[in-house]
Amino acid sequence: MDTDRLIVYVDGFNLYHGLHDKWKCQQLWLDLHALATSLRPRSTLLKVNYFTAPVLNDAGAASRQSDYQAALKAHSEGAVDVIQGRYQAKLMTCRTCGATYTRYEEKETDVNIAVRLVSDAAIGRMDSAIIISADSDLAPAIRTARQVNPRLFVAAAFPPKRYSAELHKLMPRSMHIGHEKIRQSQLPETVTDRAGASWSRPTKWGSKQVS
């Protein structure tokens, strides 16, 4: 029997907010390679593509994000790619009081996922794809990926507190990521690379032992 080649595409923004809404900061030290493997354990995982964007105007958050991404790449030894988008500042006005404030909107993540997914499907890089997201804006890219590679298996893995009826209808074998998979897919408290550099779970992110 031929090996089923799997690539996983992670919508970092969607996953982060699902985890944060469910458990605050306590499950953010997440080993994406271990999680991806657990979602389709009989497949051979070729790559995890993690789509995110650098935090703006918050030095502490930016430092935690940088450490996490470095730990991810070191622990996976090249099996996790981090694809950066961007945040864009948008000046907003309160309709009630007229005060202005800045809101940051993530840009390019859904486009980057779409481009990578369709490109990988077109050249037959994988037999199966799992998309960790509940963003229905990805539906056109999923349809296109299937058109260019009709034999491709595609499913969504919905983060905690996230769901898309449109994606579930499009991919009936989609699933929710349960707490046990998240709990069992945490990085070691300290990750050390081959050169001796190390990164530890941020204090603010607390212990992995939550219910």
N, C-alpha and C positions, 0 to 999 in steps of 0.2 A: 504493500500500500504506500502510495506517495505521501511524503510529508506535507502537512498543511502549513504553509508559510503565513505568519500573522504579523501585521503591522498595526499598532495602536496609535490613535490620534487623540491627544488630550487637550481639551479646551480649558486652559488654566484658570481663566476668569470664572467660568461656570463652575468648575470643580471647587475652587477656593471658596466661593460664596456659599455653595452647598454645604461644604464641610464646616464653614464658620457659622452658618445659620443653625446647624445641628449641634455642634459641639464647641462653639467659639474657637479658641486657638489650639485646643488640646490634641487634635488629630492632623495638624498641618505638616508634621515632619514625615510625610508620606513617601514611601518607596514606590515610585510609579512602575518600575520594572517588575517588582513582586506583585503589585496589584494587577498589572496587565497580564502577567502569567496566570494568575488565579482566575481570570475571567474566561480563559479558553485553554485549560491546562494540557490538553492533548495536542495542541499546535506547537510549532516551533516559532518562538517569538524572535523576529528579526530586528525590530526597532520600535522604540517608543518615541513619538514626536510630541514634544511638550510645547504648546503655543502659549505665550504669555507676553507681558509688556513691563518695562521697568517702571517701578513706583516713582512718582514725582512728589517733591516737596515734603518728604517725610524721611529724614535721614535714618531713623531707627528701622522703619519698615523696609527701606531700601537695603540696609545692611542685612537684615534677616532674609530678605529675598535672595540677595547675592550668595549668602552662605548656604541657603537651601539648594539653590541651583548648582553650586559647586559640589555640594555633598551628593546630590543626585547623580551628577556626571561621574564623580569619582567612584561611587559605590557600584554603578552599573558598568564601569569600565568601557564606556563608549556606546553602550546600548541605548542610552537616552540622549536625544538631540533636543536642545532648547532653541526654539525659533522665536525671535523677538518681534513684537509689534510695537505699538506706541500708545501712550495716553495723550489726549489732547484737552487742553484747558478750554472750558466754555463758560462765558460770563452769563449768569442767570439772574433774573429779577423776580423777587417774591410778588405774587399777584395780590397778596393781602396787604403787606406793609410797604412794598416798593423797594425794599432793601436789595442790594445786589450781593451775589456770592459766586464763587467759582466752583464749578463741578467738572470733574475729570472723567472723560469718556474714553473707553478703550477702543482703539482703532486697529484694523488690519487683521485681527485674529481669525475671524470667520473667513476672510479672503485667503489668508495664508493656509488655513486648513483645507479649504476648497482646492486651491492650486496644488498642494502636495498630494491630496487624496486622488484627484483626477489624474495627475501626472503618474503616480505610482500604479494606478489601475491600468492606464493606457499602455505602459511598458511591461505589464505583467509581473510587477515586483513582488506581489503577494497573492495568496489564494483567499485570504480572509482579512477583513478590516473591522476593527472595533473603534467606535468614536465615543469617547467619554465626554458627553455633553448632552444638554437638553435644549440646545439652541435650534429652533426650527428654521432659522436662516440657512442652515446647512443642507436643507432638503434638496435644493437644485443641484448641488455638487454631488450628493449621493446618487441622485437619478442619473447624472452624467457619467459618474464612475461605473454604474451598472451598464449604461449604454455602450461604453467603450470596452467593457470587460464583462459580458453577460454571465460568466461563470463565477464571478466574484461574490463571496459571501460578505454581507455587511450587516452589522448590528450596532445599536447604540447601547451604551452602559450609562444609565442616568445617575448623576451624583446624588447624594442625600438631599432631600428637600427640593429636588428638581425633577420635572417631568414634561414631556412634550407628546401630546396625543398625535400630532402630525407625524413626528418621527416614529412613534410606535406603530402607527398605521402603515407607514412606508417600510418599516423594518419590524415585522411581527415578532421576531425572535430577540428583540431588545429586552433589556433587564434593568432592574435597579441594583445599585451597588450597596450591599448590606453592611451593617456595622461590623460583622465578624471579619469580612474581607478587609475592611479599613483597619481594624485593630491589628490584624495579623500582618499587615503590609506597612509597618512603620520602619523607618530607617533605624540602624543602631544609634544609641544615644550620642556616640561620637563616631564620625566617619574619617578614616585616614587613607590618603592615596599612596601610591607606590613611592612617591618622593618624600613622604613623611609629613606633608601638610594635612591638617585636620580641621574639621568643622563639627560643632556640637549643636544639639537641639537648643534653640534659643530659650532662655529662661521664661520668656513671656508665653511660649508655646506649651509649657507645663509638661505634665506626665502623660504618657500614652495610655495609662490605665484608667479609662473612663467607661461608664456604663451607657 
